[in-house]
Amino acid sequence: MLTETTYADYKDFGGVQFPTKITRETGGFPTLELTVSEVKPNAPVDIQVPDNVRQASVKVETDKIADGVCS
């Protein structure tokens, strides 16, 4: 299914050009519309990992196909 994202109305935020309007259409229907009013370049963030993700046990196995190539 085609998903198209459009970035428009760029403005300068402390030397960084950033779109103030972000829209997305999926299958020809609007699915997201964002209006950006503020951008803080290199701002520190504290994103907490949810408990269910932190406690999940995941086992990943790979098979070597050739040097530098795994599946």
C-alpha positions as CSV (number, residue, x, y, z in Angstrom):
1,M,0.0,0.0,0.0
2,L,1.4,3.4,-1.0
3,T,2.3,5.7,1.9
4,E,3.3,9.2,1.0
5,T,4.8,11.7,3.5
6,T,5.0,15.4,2.6
7,Y,7.3,17.9,4.4
8,A,6.4,21.6,3.9
9,D,6.6,25.2,5.2
10,Y,10.3,25.0,6.3
11,K,11.4,27.6,8.9
12,D,14.7,28.4,10.5
13,F,14.9,27.2,14.2
14,G,18.2,28.4,15.6
15,G,20.1,27.7,12.4
16,V,18.2,24.4,11.5
17,Q,15.8,24.4,8.7
18,F,12.8,22.2,9.7
19,P,9.4,21.6,8.2
20,T,6.5,23.1,10.2
21,K,3.9,21.0,8.3
22,I,4.2,17.2,8.0
23,T,1.4,15.2,6.4
24,R,1.0,11.5,5.5
25,E,-1.4,9.7,3.2
26,T,-1.9,6.0,3.2
27,G,-3.7,4.4,0.3
28,G,-4.8,7.9,-0.8
29,F,-6.4,8.7,2.6
30,P,-5.0,11.2,5.1
31,T,-3.6,9.4,8.1
32,L,-1.4,12.0,9.8
33,E,-1.1,15.8,10.0
34,L,1.4,17.5,12.2
35,T,2.0,21.2,12.8
36,V,5.5,21.9,14.3
37,S,5.7,25.1,16.4
38,E,9.0,24.7,18.1
39,V,12.3,22.9,17.4
40,K,15.2,22.7,19.8
41,P,18.3,21.4,18.0
42,N,20.4,18.9,20.1
43,A,18.0,19.1,23.1
44,P,18.7,16.4,25.7
45,V,15.9,13.8,26.1
46,D,15.1,11.2,28.7
47,I,13.1,8.5,26.9
48,Q,12.1,5.7,29.3
49,V,11.9,2.1,27.9
50,P,8.5,0.6,28.9
51,D,8.8,-2.3,31.4
52,N,7.3,-4.9,29.1
53,V,10.0,-4.0,26.5
54,R,12.8,-3.9,29.0
55,Q,11.9,-7.3,30.4
56,A,11.2,-9.1,27.1
57,S,13.5,-12.0,26.3
58,V,14.5,-12.2,22.7
59,K,16.8,-14.7,21.1
60,V,18.2,-13.8,17.7
61,E,20.0,-16.5,15.6
62,T,21.9,-15.8,12.4
63,D,23.5,-18.1,9.8
64,K,26.8,-17.1,8.1
65,I,26.3,-17.2,4.3
66,A,29.7,-15.7,3.5
67,D,32.2,-13.3,5.1
68,G,30.3,-10.3,6.2
69,V,26.9,-11.7,5.1
70,C,24.4,-13.3,7.6
71,S,20.8,-14.2,7.2
